[in-house]
Amino acid sequence: MAGPIDSHPLRDDPVSGGAVTVLPVGNRALIAVSDGFIVLNPDFLGTPERPTAAYDALRPRQSPGQVRMPLGCFLLPGEDPVLIDAGFGPHYYESRGTMIGGRLLDQIARQGVRPEDVRVLGLSHLHSDHIGWVGDSRGEPVFPNAQTFIGRADWEHFIDGPGEPRPPGHVLAALRALADRGRLTLVDGEQDIAPGVRRVSAAGHTPGHSLYVIHDAGERVLLFGDAMYCPQQLSSLDWAAASDIDPVLARKTRETLARDLERHGGQALGCHFPELVGARALADPGRR
């Protein structure tokens, strides 16, 4: 299926829409791909004193006047493929071009994986740029054979509760169809969702935000979702995203993740890290 980004001039931009990275994890390989890109608002990520901190840090590497970030999704190939996050889907955000998706299915096809092959789908949270390919335009699940995992508190907030923004109608229909078919699991705390894949609670950005740890042979990669938006946050833990639902808890989660990386090692990769390149912890993650 061709998406809107296929005809967009930034489709092959390696920083955002064309980002592809292979990360060795022990004897396995995690493949990071982008469904498209998001244009960063200048004051989206920073501090009250420096609201454009992230924009200013990322802008020198990109074209003047615009900072683009990928819509990252993560494929763990194998006999039973695992997919973490599902991009924005084949859409333009409000026709304004500030968020464009549509590449995920083509990206995994290049790895020899069809939607029906995916056996596990782990969603970091229920914001639209992470769930767009959960359902097609008719509300049917795109990954019909996958067991889908979602943090329970996100379901209670965005699906059963009044939380905004609610998932798009086609995604909501697909999620309910998965639940009816016994292919949706709501998780609390830590849980293995597949061999070498562990879900960990990372609440704050959303109430049930999930982090996924990919591990094998003593090595690991932490998939941050939106707990951190760029590698610079590992050394600037006070940078907060405008979309954090609970900013205080989100800050505590960033501190916990940074300390965990420092103590136990491994790489970290967020869905919007430029080029989908992993980062490692810096010393003294508690500093500002």
KOLLUMNU-779718 format. One record per residue (C-alpha): residue in one letter; x, y, z negated. Coordinates in pm, 1 decimal. Layout:
% residues N
<node><aa>A</aa><X>X</X><Y>Y</Y><Z>Z</Z></node>
...
This chain:
% residues 288
<node><aa>M</aa><X>0.0</X><Y>0.0</Y><Z>0.0</Z></node>
<node><aa>A</aa><X>142.3</X><Y>335.9</Y><Z>99.5</Z></node>
<node><aa>G</aa><X>106.5</X><Y>614.9</Y><Z>-153.9</Z></node>
<node><aa>P</aa><X>109.5</X><Y>992.7</Y><Z>-125.0</Z></node>
<node><aa>I</aa><X>478.9</X><Y>1018.5</Y><Z>-200.2</Z></node>
<node><aa>D</aa><X>568.8</X><Y>823.8</Y><Z>114.1</Z></node>
<node><aa>S</aa><X>518.2</X><Y>1134.0</Y><Z>327.5</Z></node>
<node><aa>H</aa><X>662.3</X><Y>1377.7</Y><Z>73.6</Z></node>
<node><aa>P</aa><X>1010.6</X><Y>1523.3</Y><Z>132.6</Z></node>
<node><aa>L</aa><X>1124.6</X><Y>1420.6</Y><Z>-217.1</Z></node>
<node><aa>R</aa><X>1043.3</X><Y>1051.8</Y><Z>-176.8</Z></node>
<node><aa>D</aa><X>1413.3</X><Y>961.3</Y><Z>-150.9</Z></node>
<node><aa>D</aa><X>1543.1</X><Y>1209.7</Y><Z>-407.2</Z></node>
<node><aa>P</aa><X>1769.8</X><Y>992.7</Y><Z>-629.0</Z></node>
<node><aa>V</aa><X>1705.0</X><Y>1212.4</Y><Z>-933.5</Z></node>
<node><aa>S</aa><X>1329.2</X><Y>1156.4</Y><Z>-930.5</Z></node>
<node><aa>G</aa><X>1108.6</X><Y>980.2</Y><Z>-673.4</Z></node>
<node><aa>G</aa><X>1384.7</X><Y>768.7</Y><Z>-522.1</Z></node>
<node><aa>A</aa><X>1556.8</X><Y>672.4</Y><Z>-846.8</Z></node>
<node><aa>V</aa><X>1652.1</X><Y>304.3</Y><Z>-875.0</Z></node>
<node><aa>T</aa><X>1889.6</X><Y>163.1</Y><Z>-1136.6</Z></node>
<node><aa>V</aa><X>1992.6</X><Y>-192.8</Y><Z>-1219.9</Z></node>
<node><aa>L</aa><X>2091.6</X><Y>-238.6</Y><Z>-1584.3</Z></node>
<node><aa>P</aa><X>2264.2</X><Y>-564.2</Y><Z>-1683.4</Z></node>
<node><aa>V</aa><X>2128.6</X><Y>-702.3</Y><Z>-2011.2</Z></node>
<node><aa>G</aa><X>2327.4</X><Y>-1009.1</Y><Z>-2110.0</Z></node>
<node><aa>N</aa><X>2266.8</X><Y>-1262.3</Y><Z>-1833.4</Z></node>
<node><aa>R</aa><X>1963.6</X><Y>-1078.3</Y><Z>-1698.1</Z></node>
<node><aa>A</aa><X>1908.6</X><Y>-761.1</Y><Z>-1498.8</Z></node>
<node><aa>L</aa><X>1652.6</X><Y>-492.8</Y><Z>-1575.5</Z></node>
<node><aa>I</aa><X>1548.7</X><Y>-293.0</Y><Z>-1270.2</Z></node>
<node><aa>A</aa><X>1431.5</X><Y>65.1</Y><Z>-1323.6</Z></node>
<node><aa>V</aa><X>1229.1</X><Y>215.7</Y><Z>-1039.6</Z></node>
<node><aa>S</aa><X>1030.0</X><Y>534.1</Y><Z>-996.9</Z></node>
<node><aa>D</aa><X>666.5</X><Y>552.7</Y><Z>-890.3</Z></node>
<node><aa>G</aa><X>715.8</X><Y>917.6</Y><Z>-794.9</Z></node>
<node><aa>F</aa><X>803.5</X><Y>1238.2</Y><Z>-971.0</Z></node>
<node><aa>I</aa><X>682.1</X><Y>1505.5</Y><Z>-1208.6</Z></node>
<node><aa>V</aa><X>781.8</X><Y>1870.7</Y><Z>-1193.1</Z></node>
<node><aa>L</aa><X>886.1</X><Y>1985.4</Y><Z>-1539.2</Z></node>
<node><aa>N</aa><X>715.2</X><Y>2296.8</Y><Z>-1670.9</Z></node>
<node><aa>P</aa><X>985.8</X><Y>2532.3</Y><Z>-1802.8</Z></node>
<node><aa>D</aa><X>844.4</X><Y>2545.9</Y><Z>-2155.3</Z></node>
<node><aa>F</aa><X>732.4</X><Y>2180.5</Y><Z>-2181.9</Z></node>
<node><aa>L</aa><X>1030.4</X><Y>2049.5</Y><Z>-2382.3</Z></node>
<node><aa>G</aa><X>1227.2</X><Y>2249.8</Y><Z>-2634.4</Z></node>
<node><aa>T</aa><X>1197.2</X><Y>2432.0</Y><Z>-2966.8</Z></node>
<node><aa>P</aa><X>999.1</X><Y>2737.3</Y><Z>-3078.5</Z></node>
<node><aa>E</aa><X>1322.4</X><Y>2936.8</Y><Z>-3061.4</Z></node>
<node><aa>R</aa><X>1428.5</X><Y>2782.2</Y><Z>-2728.4</Z></node>
<node><aa>P</aa><X>1111.7</X><Y>2665.7</Y><Z>-2551.3</Z></node>
<node><aa>T</aa><X>1297.4</X><Y>2615.7</Y><Z>-2221.3</Z></node>
<node><aa>A</aa><X>1588.7</X><Y>2420.4</Y><Z>-2371.5</Z></node>
<node><aa>A</aa><X>1540.6</X><Y>2103.5</Y><Z>-2166.2</Z></node>
<node><aa>Y</aa><X>1459.6</X><Y>2292.5</Y><Z>-1847.4</Z></node>
<node><aa>D</aa><X>1774.8</X><Y>2499.3</Y><Z>-1884.4</Z></node>
<node><aa>A</aa><X>1985.0</X><Y>2188.2</Y><Z>-1950.4</Z></node>
<node><aa>L</aa><X>1848.2</X><Y>1992.6</Y><Z>-1653.6</Z></node>
<node><aa>R</aa><X>1817.0</X><Y>2272.2</Y><Z>-1396.5</Z></node>
<node><aa>P</aa><X>2186.9</X><Y>2303.3</Y><Z>-1296.7</Z></node>
<node><aa>R</aa><X>2175.7</X><Y>1954.4</Y><Z>-1141.0</Z></node>
<node><aa>Q</aa><X>1874.3</X><Y>2031.0</Y><Z>-923.1</Z></node>
<node><aa>S</aa><X>1751.3</X><Y>2275.3</Y><Z>-663.1</Z></node>
<node><aa>P</aa><X>1689.2</X><Y>2633.4</Y><Z>-783.6</Z></node>
<node><aa>G</aa><X>1355.7</X><Y>2700.3</Y><Z>-948.5</Z></node>
<node><aa>Q</aa><X>1243.8</X><Y>2341.2</Y><Z>-1002.4</Z></node>
<node><aa>V</aa><X>1329.7</X><Y>2046.2</Y><Z>-1226.3</Z></node>
<node><aa>R</aa><X>1198.5</X><Y>1708.0</Y><Z>-1114.9</Z></node>
<node><aa>M</aa><X>1185.5</X><Y>1395.8</Y><Z>-1329.5</Z></node>
<node><aa>P</aa><X>1104.9</X><Y>1036.5</Y><Z>-1229.1</Z></node>
<node><aa>L</aa><X>796.0</X><Y>836.7</Y><Z>-1318.9</Z></node>
<node><aa>G</aa><X>991.0</X><Y>537.5</Y><Z>-1441.8</Z></node>
<node><aa>C</aa><X>871.8</X><Y>176.7</Y><Z>-1453.0</Z></node>
<node><aa>F</aa><X>1084.3</X><Y>-123.0</Y><Z>-1547.4</Z></node>
<node><aa>L</aa><X>1086.5</X><Y>-468.4</Y><Z>-1391.6</Z></node>
<node><aa>L</aa><X>1239.9</X><Y>-772.9</Y><Z>-1556.1</Z></node>
<node><aa>P</aa><X>1245.6</X><Y>-1034.6</Y><Z>-1279.1</Z></node>
<node><aa>G</aa><X>1242.2</X><Y>-1406.8</Y><Z>-1336.1</Z></node>
<node><aa>E</aa><X>1009.4</X><Y>-1701.4</Y><Z>-1326.8</Z></node>
<node><aa>D</aa><X>748.2</X><Y>-1492.9</Y><Z>-1510.0</Z></node>
<node><aa>P</aa><X>815.4</X><Y>-1128.0</Y><Z>-1416.0</Z></node>
<node><aa>V</aa><X>760.9</X><Y>-858.3</Y><Z>-1677.3</Z></node>
<node><aa>L</aa><X>667.4</X><Y>-500.1</Y><Z>-1590.4</Z></node>
<node><aa>I</aa><X>688.8</X><Y>-214.3</Y><Z>-1838.4</Z></node>
<node><aa>D</aa><X>464.7</X><Y>82.0</Y><Z>-1750.2</Z></node>
<node><aa>A</aa><X>265.0</X><Y>133.3</Y><Z>-1433.2</Z></node>
<node><aa>G</aa><X>337.8</X><Y>482.5</Y><Z>-1304.8</Z></node>
<node><aa>F</aa><X>88.2</X><Y>741.9</Y><Z>-1185.6</Z></node>
<node><aa>G</aa><X>-50.5</X><Y>547.8</Y><Z>-893.4</Z></node>
<node><aa>P</aa><X>-118.2</X><Y>672.3</Y><Z>-539.3</Z></node>
<node><aa>H</aa><X>-229.7</X><Y>1021.1</Y><Z>-639.4</Z></node>
<node><aa>Y</aa><X>-138.9</X><Y>1387.9</Y><Z>-637.5</Z></node>
<node><aa>Y</aa><X>-202.7</X><Y>1563.6</Y><Z>-966.5</Z></node>
<node><aa>E</aa><X>-495.8</X><Y>1796.1</Y><Z>-899.8</Z></node>
<node><aa>S</aa><X>-363.5</X><Y>1832.4</Y><Z>-541.4</Z></node>
<node><aa>R</aa><X>-96.8</X><Y>2069.1</Y><Z>-669.5</Z></node>
<node><aa>G</aa><X>205.3</X><Y>1847.5</Y><Z>-613.5</Z></node>
<node><aa>T</aa><X>328.6</X><Y>1879.7</Y><Z>-973.3</Z></node>
<node><aa>M</aa><X>298.9</X><Y>1502.9</Y><Z>-1018.6</Z></node>
<node><aa>I</aa><X>300.4</X><Y>1258.3</Y><Z>-728.2</Z></node>
<node><aa>G</aa><X>298.5</X><Y>880.4</Y><Z>-748.9</Z></node>
<node><aa>G</aa><X>245.3</X><Y>582.2</Y><Z>-526.3</Z></node>
<node><aa>R</aa><X>575.0</X><Y>396.3</Y><Z>-484.7</Z></node>
<node><aa>L</aa><X>563.9</X><Y>127.3</Y><Z>-754.1</Z></node>
<node><aa>L</aa><X>419.8</X><Y>-160.1</Y><Z>-551.5</Z></node>
<node><aa>D</aa><X>665.1</X><Y>-99.1</Y><Z>-268.0</Z></node>
<node><aa>Q</aa><X>949.8</X><Y>-80.5</Y><Z>-516.9</Z></node>
<node><aa>I</aa><X>876.4</X><Y>-414.4</Y><Z>-680.4</Z></node>
<node><aa>A</aa><X>809.4</X><Y>-571.4</Y><Z>-339.5</Z></node>
<node><aa>R</aa><X>1170.4</X><Y>-491.3</Y><Z>-250.4</Z></node>
<node><aa>Q</aa><X>1264.4</X><Y>-710.6</Y><Z>-546.9</Z></node>
<node><aa>G</aa><X>1050.7</X><Y>-994.9</Y><Z>-412.8</Z></node>
<node><aa>V</aa><X>769.8</X><Y>-942.0</Y><Z>-666.0</Z></node>
<node><aa>R</aa><X>402.7</X><Y>-913.1</Y><Z>-570.3</Z></node>
<node><aa>P</aa><X>139.7</X><Y>-769.0</Y><Z>-807.7</Z></node>
<node><aa>E</aa><X>-9.5</X><Y>-1114.5</Y><Z>-860.1</Z></node>
<node><aa>D</aa><X>333.0</X><Y>-1248.2</Y><Z>-965.3</Z></node>
<node><aa>V</aa><X>358.7</X><Y>-1021.7</Y><Z>-1270.8</Z></node>
<node><aa>R</aa><X>282.3</X><Y>-1221.9</Y><Z>-1585.4</Z></node>
<node><aa>V</aa><X>329.9</X><Y>-955.8</Y><Z>-1853.2</Z></node>
<node><aa>L</aa><X>251.5</X><Y>-583.8</Y><Z>-1836.0</Z></node>
<node><aa>G</aa><X>360.3</X><Y>-374.8</Y><Z>-2133.1</Z></node>
<node><aa>L</aa><X>228.7</X><Y>-17.7</Y><Z>-2149.5</Z></node>
<node><aa>S</aa><X>417.3</X><Y>236.8</Y><Z>-2355.5</Z></node>
<node><aa>H</aa><X>103.1</X><Y>447.9</Y><Z>-2398.7</Z></node>
<node><aa>L</aa><X>-216.4</X><Y>553.7</Y><Z>-2224.8</Z></node>
<node><aa>H</aa><X>-117.1</X><Y>882.1</Y><Z>-2059.7</Z></node>
<node><aa>S</aa><X>-206.3</X><Y>880.5</Y><Z>-1691.3</Z></node>
<node><aa>D</aa><X>150.0</X><Y>877.5</Y><Z>-1555.0</Z></node>
<node><aa>H</aa><X>211.3</X><Y>540.8</Y><Z>-1723.0</Z></node>
<node><aa>I</aa><X>-109.0</X><Y>354.5</Y><Z>-1633.5</Z></node>
<node><aa>G</aa><X>-196.9</X><Y>462.3</Y><Z>-1279.1</Z></node>
<node><aa>W</aa><X>-146.2</X><Y>120.7</Y><Z>-1118.2</Z></node>
<node><aa>V</aa><X>-338.4</X><Y>-70.5</Y><Z>-1386.9</Z></node>
<node><aa>G</aa><X>-647.5</X><Y>-51.9</Y><Z>-1164.9</Z></node>
<node><aa>D</aa><X>-718.0</X><Y>2.4</Y><Z>-797.7</Z></node>
<node><aa>S</aa><X>-971.6</X><Y>250.4</Y><Z>-660.3</Z></node>
<node><aa>R</aa><X>-1255.1</X><Y>4.0</Y><Z>-731.1</Z></node>
<node><aa>G</aa><X>-1150.5</X><Y>-46.7</Y><Z>-1091.7</Z></node>
<node><aa>E</aa><X>-1010.7</X><Y>-395.0</Y><Z>-1030.4</Z></node>
<node><aa>P</aa><X>-685.8</X><Y>-490.3</Y><Z>-1206.5</Z></node>
<node><aa>V</aa><X>-384.7</X><Y>-450.0</Y><Z>-977.3</Z></node>
<node><aa>F</aa><X>-189.2</X><Y>-710.4</Y><Z>-1178.1</Z></node>
<node><aa>P</aa><X>-466.2</X><Y>-968.6</Y><Z>-1222.6</Z></node>
<node><aa>N</aa><X>-250.8</X><Y>-1246.7</Y><Z>-1368.1</Z></node>
<node><aa>A</aa><X>-67.1</X><Y>-1035.2</Y><Z>-1623.1</Z></node>
<node><aa>Q</aa><X>-132.2</X><Y>-1026.2</Y><Z>-1993.8</Z></node>
<node><aa>T</aa><X>-142.8</X><Y>-653.5</Y><Z>-2068.3</Z></node>
<node><aa>F</aa><X>-14.5</X><Y>-518.8</Y><Z>-2401.1</Z></node>
<node><aa>I</aa><X>-117.4</X><Y>-183.5</Y><Z>-2552.0</Z></node>
<node><aa>G</aa><X>-62.1</X><Y>-32.0</Y><Z>-2895.6</Z></node>
<node><aa>R</aa><X>-386.9</X><Y>-73.6</Y><Z>-3087.9</Z></node>
<node><aa>A</aa><X>-386.8</X><Y>284.8</Y><Z>-3213.9</Z></node>
<node><aa>D</aa><X>-371.6</X><Y>413.4</Y><Z>-2854.9</Z></node>
<node><aa>W</aa><X>-676.3</X><Y>205.0</Y><Z>-2761.7</Z></node>
<node><aa>E</aa><X>-863.8</X><Y>331.1</Y><Z>-3065.0</Z></node>
<node><aa>H</aa><X>-768.6</X><Y>692.3</Y><Z>-2986.5</Z></node>
<node><aa>F</aa><X>-810.9</X><Y>709.4</Y><Z>-2607.5</Z></node>
<node><aa>I</aa><X>-1064.6</X><Y>433.9</Y><Z>-2532.9</Z></node>
<node><aa>D</aa><X>-1285.0</X><Y>388.5</Y><Z>-2838.8</Z></node>
<node><aa>G</aa><X>-1228.7</X><Y>736.1</Y><Z>-2982.1</Z></node>
<node><aa>P</aa><X>-1245.3</X><Y>1096.6</Y><Z>-2863.0</Z></node>
<node><aa>G</aa><X>-878.7</X><Y>1125.8</Y><Z>-2766.7</Z></node>
<node><aa>E</aa><X>-790.4</X><Y>1334.3</Y><Z>-2461.3</Z></node>
<node><aa>P</aa><X>-695.3</X><Y>1301.9</Y><Z>-2186.3</Z></node>
<node><aa>R</aa><X>-891.4</X><Y>983.4</Y><Z>-2132.3</Z></node>
<node><aa>P</aa><X>-766.3</X><Y>736.5</Y><Z>-1872.4</Z></node>
<node><aa>P</aa><X>-896.1</X><Y>794.5</Y><Z>-1518.9</Z></node>
<node><aa>G</aa><X>-1219.2</X><Y>612.1</Y><Z>-1441.4</Z></node>
<node><aa>H</aa><X>-1063.4</X><Y>343.2</Y><Z>-1221.7</Z></node>
<node><aa>V</aa><X>-802.5</X><Y>267.0</Y><Z>-1488.4</Z></node>
<node><aa>L</aa><X>-1059.2</X><Y>258.7</Y><Z>-1766.0</Z></node>
<node><aa>A</aa><X>-1271.7</X><Y>13.7</Y><Z>-1564.9</Z></node>
<node><aa>A</aa><X>-969.2</X><Y>-209.5</Y><Z>-1505.1</Z></node>
<node><aa>L</aa><X>-870.2</X><Y>-203.6</Y><Z>-1870.8</Z></node>
<node><aa>R</aa><X>-1219.3</X><Y>-308.8</Y><Z>-1973.5</Z></node>
<node><aa>A</aa><X>-1215.6</X><Y>-581.8</Y><Z>-1709.4</Z></node>
<node><aa>L</aa><X>-885.1</X><Y>-711.3</Y><Z>-1847.1</Z></node>
<node><aa>A</aa><X>-1029.7</X><Y>-710.9</Y><Z>-2198.0</Z></node>
<node><aa>D</aa><X>-1338.1</X><Y>-902.7</Y><Z>-2078.8</Z></node>
<node><aa>R</aa><X>-1114.9</X><Y>-1161.6</Y><Z>-1911.1</Z></node>
<node><aa>G</aa><X>-898.4</X><Y>-1212.9</Y><Z>-2218.4</Z></node>
<node><aa>R</aa><X>-597.2</X><Y>-1054.8</Y><Z>-2049.3</Z></node>
<node><aa>L</aa><X>-553.9</X><Y>-758.0</Y><Z>-2282.3</Z></node>
<node><aa>T</aa><X>-375.9</X><Y>-771.1</Y><Z>-2618.1</Z></node>
<node><aa>L</aa><X>-375.3</X><Y>-486.5</Y><Z>-2870.6</Z></node>
<node><aa>V</aa><X>-61.1</X><Y>-486.3</Y><Z>-3081.2</Z></node>
<node><aa>D</aa><X>47.4</X><Y>-344.6</Y><Z>-3416.0</Z></node>
<node><aa>G</aa><X>406.0</X><Y>-328.6</Y><Z>-3537.4</Z></node>
<node><aa>E</aa><X>671.5</X><Y>-552.2</Y><Z>-3382.5</Z></node>
<node><aa>Q</aa><X>579.2</X><Y>-837.8</Y><Z>-3152.7</Z></node>
<node><aa>D</aa><X>751.3</X><Y>-1046.1</Y><Z>-2885.8</Z></node>
<node><aa>I</aa><X>548.4</X><Y>-1013.3</Y><Z>-2566.5</Z></node>
<node><aa>A</aa><X>776.1</X><Y>-1229.7</Y><Z>-2348.1</Z></node>
<node><aa>P</aa><X>1111.4</X><Y>-1406.6</Y><Z>-2384.4</Z></node>
<node><aa>G</aa><X>1367.2</X><Y>-1131.4</Y><Z>-2434.8</Z></node>
<node><aa>V</aa><X>1106.3</X><Y>-854.7</Y><Z>-2461.9</Z></node>
<node><aa>R</aa><X>996.3</X><Y>-712.0</Y><Z>-2795.1</Z></node>
<node><aa>R</aa><X>737.4</X><Y>-441.9</Y><Z>-2860.5</Z></node>
<node><aa>V</aa><X>816.7</X><Y>-193.8</Y><Z>-3140.6</Z></node>
<node><aa>S</aa><X>594.2</X><Y>83.7</Y><Z>-3274.3</Z></node>
<node><aa>A</aa><X>717.4</X><Y>432.9</Y><Z>-3183.4</Z></node>
<node><aa>A</aa><X>420.1</X><Y>648.9</Y><Z>-3276.8</Z></node>
<node><aa>G</aa><X>407.1</X><Y>1026.1</Y><Z>-3254.7</Z></node>
<node><aa>H</aa><X>389.8</X><Y>1109.5</Y><Z>-2886.6</Z></node>
<node><aa>T</aa><X>63.7</X><Y>916.3</Y><Z>-2902.9</Z></node>
<node><aa>P</aa><X>-82.8</X><Y>729.2</Y><Z>-3202.4</Z></node>
<node><aa>G</aa><X>-1.6</X><Y>383.9</Y><Z>-3065.4</Z></node>
<node><aa>H</aa><X>305.1</X><Y>463.1</Y><Z>-2856.9</Z></node>
<node><aa>S</aa><X>515.4</X><Y>153.5</Y><Z>-2789.2</Z></node>
<node><aa>L</aa><X>886.0</X><Y>106.3</Y><Z>-2734.7</Z></node>
<node><aa>Y</aa><X>1004.1</X><Y>-211.5</Y><Z>-2561.7</Z></node>
<node><aa>V</aa><X>1339.9</X><Y>-372.4</Y><Z>-2635.9</Z></node>
<node><aa>I</aa><X>1488.9</X><Y>-587.2</Y><Z>-2360.0</Z></node>
<node><aa>H</aa><X>1753.2</X><Y>-819.8</Y><Z>-2506.5</Z></node>
<node><aa>D</aa><X>1967.2</X><Y>-1112.6</Y><Z>-2398.8</Z></node>
<node><aa>A</aa><X>2299.0</X><Y>-1265.2</Y><Z>-2509.2</Z></node>
<node><aa>G</aa><X>2362.5</X><Y>-999.2</Y><Z>-2771.6</Z></node>
<node><aa>E</aa><X>2295.0</X><Y>-702.6</Y><Z>-2543.3</Z></node>
<node><aa>R</aa><X>1989.2</X><Y>-479.7</Y><Z>-2535.8</Z></node>
<node><aa>V</aa><X>1818.8</X><Y>-186.5</Y><Z>-2367.7</Z></node>
<node><aa>L</aa><X>1558.4</X><Y>23.2</Y><Z>-2549.7</Z></node>
<node><aa>L</aa><X>1283.3</X><Y>152.6</Y><Z>-2322.9</Z></node>
<node><aa>F</aa><X>1172.9</X><Y>474.1</Y><Z>-2489.9</Z></node>
<node><aa>G</aa><X>858.6</X><Y>546.3</Y><Z>-2289.1</Z></node>
<node><aa>D</aa><X>794.0</X><Y>911.5</Y><Z>-2373.5</Z></node>
<node><aa>A</aa><X>944.4</X><Y>900.5</Y><Z>-2722.8</Z></node>
<node><aa>M</aa><X>1227.3</X><Y>1094.8</Y><Z>-2554.7</Z></node>
<node><aa>Y</aa><X>1204.8</X><Y>1265.1</Y><Z>-2217.0</Z></node>
<node><aa>C</aa><X>1572.3</X><Y>1311.0</Y><Z>-2134.9</Z></node>
<node><aa>P</aa><X>1909.8</X><Y>1188.6</Y><Z>-2265.1</Z></node>
<node><aa>Q</aa><X>1984.7</X><Y>1529.4</Y><Z>-2416.9</Z></node>
<node><aa>Q</aa><X>1723.5</X><Y>1464.0</Y><Z>-2685.6</Z></node>
<node><aa>L</aa><X>1954.5</X><Y>1207.1</Y><Z>-2843.2</Z></node>
<node><aa>S</aa><X>2170.5</X><Y>1497.5</Y><Z>-2959.5</Z></node>
<node><aa>S</aa><X>1889.1</X><Y>1754.0</Y><Z>-2981.0</Z></node>
<node><aa>L</aa><X>1628.7</X><Y>1573.9</Y><Z>-3187.6</Z></node>
<node><aa>D</aa><X>1440.1</X><Y>1896.6</Y><Z>-3253.8</Z></node>
<node><aa>W</aa><X>1337.4</X><Y>1925.0</Y><Z>-2888.2</Z></node>
<node><aa>A</aa><X>965.5</X><Y>1847.8</Y><Z>-2889.1</Z></node>
<node><aa>A</aa><X>734.1</X><Y>1782.7</Y><Z>-2595.5</Z></node>
<node><aa>A</aa><X>420.5</X><Y>1992.4</Y><Z>-2556.8</Z></node>
<node><aa>S</aa><X>222.1</X><Y>1669.0</Y><Z>-2512.7</Z></node>
<node><aa>D</aa><X>328.1</X><Y>1513.6</Y><Z>-2845.6</Z></node>
<node><aa>I</aa><X>4.1</X><Y>1446.9</Y><Z>-3032.6</Z></node>
<node><aa>D</aa><X>175.5</X><Y>1437.1</Y><Z>-3372.2</Z></node>
<node><aa>P</aa><X>493.8</X><Y>1648.3</Y><Z>-3343.8</Z></node>
<node><aa>V</aa><X>610.9</X><Y>1573.7</Y><Z>-3698.4</Z></node>
<node><aa>L</aa><X>579.8</X><Y>1197.7</Y><Z>-3654.5</Z></node>
<node><aa>A</aa><X>732.5</X><Y>1220.4</Y><Z>-3305.3</Z></node>
<node><aa>R</aa><X>1039.8</X><Y>1392.2</Y><Z>-3455.2</Z></node>
<node><aa>K</aa><X>1071.2</X><Y>1120.8</Y><Z>-3721.6</Z></node>
<node><aa>T</aa><X>1049.3</X><Y>855.6</Y><Z>-3451.1</Z></node>
<node><aa>R</aa><X>1327.0</X><Y>1022.6</Y><Z>-3249.9</Z></node>
<node><aa>E</aa><X>1545.3</X><Y>1030.1</Y><Z>-3561.1</Z></node>
<node><aa>T</aa><X>1477.6</X><Y>661.1</Y><Z>-3629.2</Z></node>
<node><aa>L</aa><X>1556.6</X><Y>561.0</Y><Z>-3272.1</Z></node>
<node><aa>A</aa><X>1878.4</X><Y>761.6</Y><Z>-3259.1</Z></node>
<node><aa>R</aa><X>2001.1</X><Y>609.6</Y><Z>-3585.4</Z></node>
<node><aa>D</aa><X>1909.2</X><Y>261.8</Y><Z>-3468.4</Z></node>
<node><aa>L</aa><X>2111.5</X><Y>310.2</Y><Z>-3151.8</Z></node>
<node><aa>E</aa><X>2408.5</X><Y>441.6</Y><Z>-3345.1</Z></node>
<node><aa>R</aa><X>2404.3</X><Y>150.8</Y><Z>-3589.1</Z></node>
<node><aa>H</aa><X>2319.6</X><Y>-136.1</Y><Z>-3356.9</Z></node>
<node><aa>G</aa><X>2432.1</X><Y>-19.2</Y><Z>-3015.6</Z></node>
<node><aa>G</aa><X>2276.8</X><Y>-75.3</Y><Z>-2677.4</Z></node>
<node><aa>Q</aa><X>2143.2</X><Y>157.6</Y><Z>-2411.7</Z></node>
<node><aa>A</aa><X>1832.2</X><Y>372.6</Y><Z>-2413.9</Z></node>
<node><aa>L</aa><X>1622.6</X><Y>470.6</Y><Z>-2116.0</Z></node>
<node><aa>G</aa><X>1308.7</X><Y>682.9</Y><Z>-2105.9</Z></node>
<node><aa>C</aa><X>1051.6</X><Y>686.4</Y><Z>-1829.4</Z></node>
<node><aa>H</aa><X>1152.4</X><Y>1038.1</Y><Z>-1725.4</Z></node>
<node><aa>F</aa><X>1531.2</X><Y>1023.9</Y><Z>-1768.9</Z></node>
<node><aa>P</aa><X>1679.3</X><Y>1182.9</Y><Z>-1453.2</Z></node>
<node><aa>E</aa><X>1806.0</X><Y>918.9</Y><Z>-1207.8</Z></node>
<node><aa>L</aa><X>1673.0</X><Y>656.0</Y><Z>-1452.0</Z></node>
<node><aa>V</aa><X>2021.9</X><Y>629.0</Y><Z>-1596.5</Z></node>
<node><aa>G</aa><X>2057.6</X><Y>483.4</Y><Z>-1944.9</Z></node>
<node><aa>A</aa><X>2215.3</X><Y>668.4</Y><Z>-2236.3</Z></node>
<node><aa>R</aa><X>2397.9</X><Y>566.1</Y><Z>-2551.7</Z></node>
<node><aa>A</aa><X>2380.8</X><Y>713.4</Y><Z>-2900.0</Z></node>
<node><aa>L</aa><X>2605.2</X><Y>998.2</Y><Z>-3004.0</Z></node>
<node><aa>A</aa><X>2760.1</X><Y>1030.8</Y><Z>-3348.6</Z></node>
<node><aa>D</aa><X>2551.9</X><Y>1191.0</Y><Z>-3621.9</Z></node>
<node><aa>P</aa><X>2203.7</X><Y>1157.1</Y><Z>-3466.5</Z></node>
<node><aa>G</aa><X>2054.0</X><Y>1360.3</Y><Z>-3752.0</Z></node>
<node><aa>R</aa><X>2208.4</X><Y>1684.7</Y><Z>-3636.3</Z></node>
<node><aa>R</aa><X>2011.1</X><Y>1939.0</Y><Z>-3441.1</Z></node>
